[in-house]
Amino acid sequence: MREQQYWDTLVNRMYYAAFHAVSALLIHNALHVHTHRGALIAFNKEFVRTGLFTQEEGHLFSQLEGLRERGDYNCFVDATEEEIVPLIEPLKALIGKIKSAITK
């Protein structure tokens, strides 16, 4: 998606990578949610506010959700390379941190 400059599609995939990682973390900790918003709220409440994950990591997940929603549902605004590319490495780090938290 990056090579083809499909920024809306890329941010969609990035969000779902984060969402599934967060969902796995929640399930691993016996926390059950039913919505995307519920996953965001539970992640922030149980992991960011307690200091297990940083405010920046919580903001990243929230930011990806907002960008994904905008890209999926707003036909008049397109994601840009400048918005998306700087989020790739932090997302990889977040997913790695979640993986480590699950496999401890």
Order of alpha helices (4+ residues) and beta strands (2+ residues): alpha-alpha-alpha-alpha
